[in-house]
Amino acid sequence: MSATLTLIAAVSADGYISRGSGVPWDLPADRVHFRQYTQDKWLLLGRRTYEEMLGWFKPGHHPLVLTHDPKLIVPNGKAVSSVPEALRLAECQRELVCCGGAEIYQAAMTHAHRLIITEVREILGSGLAFPKISKQDWASVSRRSQARDDDHAFSFEIVTYQRIHRMDLAA
Ligand SMILES: NC(=O)c1ccc[n+]([C@@H]2O[C@H](COP(=O)([O-])OP(=O)(O)OC[C@H]3O[C@@H](n4cnc5c(N)ncnc54)[C@H](OP(=O)(O)O)[C@@H]3O)[C@@H](O)[C@H]2O)c1
């Protein structure tokens, strides 16, 4: 049994996840969603994102960090050199959740089964991009909206996509 690979990301209306460093939005309801979805799960992160998130991890997390440095020490987790290696290590799990950043989303997209995308209604104009979500390959199966309010400078929708398999299309 292999783990389902889920990519979770917050993406601007024009397809960006970051202006270059850090996440460009402060959206409390999205932070809660991210924390709840990733709770007690194995995570796959790029080394840059991992370092940005140091201090955030909880004892139930098991971070697998993609890096060219095999000596990187990852408390309660492990350094990995490829997405397939991470998937092999996570075979014992039901799910492996890929938390970015841009290089890792790019490397993991072809292996992904599910995408959970916070679609933020803001135009960034440039930055680090999330891979294109092709309608031929992905179907949205659920969505939840958050309106703009005093706590949220931008409205957003959290959309779950499942990969469309050829069998589904033939049916
Ligand atoms: N909006 C969102 O949802 C979201 C989510 C996550 C992150 N972010 C943002 O994204 C940005 C970081 O993204 P990023 O693309 O710069 O960095 P990243 O994907 O987090 O990490 C890049 C690092 O991963 C390692 N790596 C990449 N490809 C590899 C490969 N094929 N084999 C082995 N190692 C590989 C390298 O580490 P080494 O240099 O150690 O070899 C590389 O420097 C940050 O600004 C972060 O805040 C946004």
The ligand as an SDF file (V2000), in Angstrom:
LIG
                    3D

 48 52  0  0  0  0  0  0  0  0999 V2000
    1.7900   29.8030   -0.2140 N   0  0  0  0  0  0  0  0  0  0  0  0
    2.0950   28.5950    0.2500 C   0  0  0  0  0  0  0  0  0  0  0  0
    1.2150   27.7520    0.4650 O   0  0  0  0  0  0  0  0  0  0  0  0
    3.5240   28.2300    0.5330 C   0  0  0  0  0  0  0  0  0  0  0  0
    3.8140   26.9500    1.0270 C   0  0  0  0  0  0  0  0  0  0  0  0
    5.1350   26.5960    1.2670 C   0  0  0  0  0  0  0  0  0  0  0  0
    6.1520   27.5070    1.0310 C   0  0  0  0  0  0  0  0  0  0  0  0
    5.8400   28.7300    0.5550 N   0  0  0  0  0  0  0  0  0  0  0  0
    6.9100   29.6900    0.2520 C   0  0  0  0  0  0  0  0  0  0  0  0
    7.7280   29.1480   -0.7740 O   0  0  0  0  0  0  0  0  0  0  0  0
    9.0410   29.6700   -0.6310 C   0  0  0  0  0  0  0  0  0  0  0  0
   10.0590   28.5490   -0.6780 C   0  0  0  0  0  0  0  0  0  0  0  0
    9.9810   27.8980   -1.9260 O   0  0  0  0  0  0  0  0  0  0  0  0
   11.3280   27.5500   -2.7250 P   0  0  0  0  0  0  0  0  0  0  0  0
   10.9320   26.9680   -4.0390 O   0  0  0  0  0  0  0  0  0  0  0  0
   12.2220   28.7390   -2.7200 O   0  0  0  0  0  0  0  0  0  0  0  0
   12.0490   26.5040   -1.7550 O   0  0  0  0  0  0  0  0  0  0  0  0
   11.6090   25.0400   -1.2670 P   0  0  0  0  0  0  0  0  0  0  0  0
   10.8950   24.3280   -2.3710 O   0  0  0  0  0  0  0  0  0  0  0  0
   10.9470   25.1270    0.0480 O   0  0  0  0  0  0  0  0  0  0  0  0
   13.0360   24.3860   -1.0090 O   0  0  0  0  0  0  0  0  0  0  0  0
   14.0080   24.3910   -2.0240 C   0  0  0  0  0  0  0  0  0  0  0  0
   15.1330   23.4550   -1.6110 C   0  0  0  0  0  0  0  0  0  0  0  0
   14.6820   22.1010   -1.7210 O   0  0  0  0  0  0  0  0  0  0  0  0
   15.7680   21.2690   -2.1040 C   0  0  0  0  0  0  0  0  0  0  0  0
   15.4780   20.6510   -3.3960 N   0  0  0  0  0  0  0  0  0  0  0  0
   14.7080   21.1300   -4.3990 C   0  0  0  0  0  0  0  0  0  0  0  0
   14.6610   20.2560   -5.4140 N   0  0  0  0  0  0  0  0  0  0  0  0
   15.4360   19.1940   -5.0390 C   0  0  0  0  0  0  0  0  0  0  0  0
   15.8050   17.9630   -5.6600 C   0  0  0  0  0  0  0  0  0  0  0  0
   15.3490   17.6360   -6.8940 N   0  0  0  0  0  0  0  0  0  0  0  0
   16.5930   17.1220   -4.9970 N   0  0  0  0  0  0  0  0  0  0  0  0
   17.0440   17.4210   -3.7610 C   0  0  0  0  0  0  0  0  0  0  0  0
   16.7450   18.5820   -3.1190 N   0  0  0  0  0  0  0  0  0  0  0  0
   15.9540   19.4510   -3.7570 C   0  0  0  0  0  0  0  0  0  0  0  0
   17.0000   22.1690   -2.1830 C   0  0  0  0  0  0  0  0  0  0  0  0
   17.5590   22.1460   -0.8830 O   0  0  0  0  0  0  0  0  0  0  0  0
   19.1510   22.2640   -0.6270 P   0  0  0  0  0  0  0  0  0  0  0  0
   19.4980   23.6590   -1.0510 O   0  0  0  0  0  0  0  0  0  0  0  0
   19.3090   22.0150    0.8370 O   0  0  0  0  0  0  0  0  0  0  0  0
   19.8150   21.2120   -1.4800 O   0  0  0  0  0  0  0  0  0  0  0  0
   16.3790   23.5240   -2.4780 C   0  0  0  0  0  0  0  0  0  0  0  0
   17.2060   24.6040   -2.1090 O   0  0  0  0  0  0  0  0  0  0  0  0
    9.0550   30.4200    0.6790 C   0  0  0  0  0  0  0  0  0  0  0  0
    8.8910   31.7980    0.4000 O   0  0  0  0  0  0  0  0  0  0  0  0
    7.8380   29.9150    1.4010 C   0  0  0  0  0  0  0  0  0  0  0  0
    7.3220   30.8450    2.3170 O   0  0  0  0  0  0  0  0  0  0  0  0
    4.5620   29.1290    0.2930 C   0  0  0  0  0  0  0  0  0  0  0  0
  1  2  1  0
  2  3  2  0
  2  4  1  0
  4  5  1  0
  4 48  2  0
  5  6  2  0
  6  7  1  0
  7  8  2  0
  8  9  1  0
  8 48  1  0
  9 10  1  0
  9 46  1  0
 10 11  1  0
 11 12  1  0
 11 44  1  0
 12 13  1  0
 13 14  1  0
 14 15  2  0
 14 16  1  0
 14 17  1  0
 17 18  1  0
 18 19  2  0
 18 20  1  0
 18 21  1  0
 21 22  1  0
 22 23  1  0
 23 24  1  0
 23 42  1  0
 24 25  1  0
 25 26  1  0
 25 36  1  0
 26 27  1  0
 26 35  1  0
 27 28  2  0
 28 29  1  0
 29 30  1  0
 29 35  2  0
 30 31  1  0
 30 32  2  0
 32 33  1  0
 33 34  2  0
 34 35  1  0
 36 37  1  0
 36 42  1  0
 37 38  1  0
 38 39  2  0
 38 40  1  0
 38 41  1  0
 42 43  1  0
 44 45  1  0
 44 46  1  0
 46 47  1  0
M  CHG  2   8   1  16  -1
M  END
$$$$
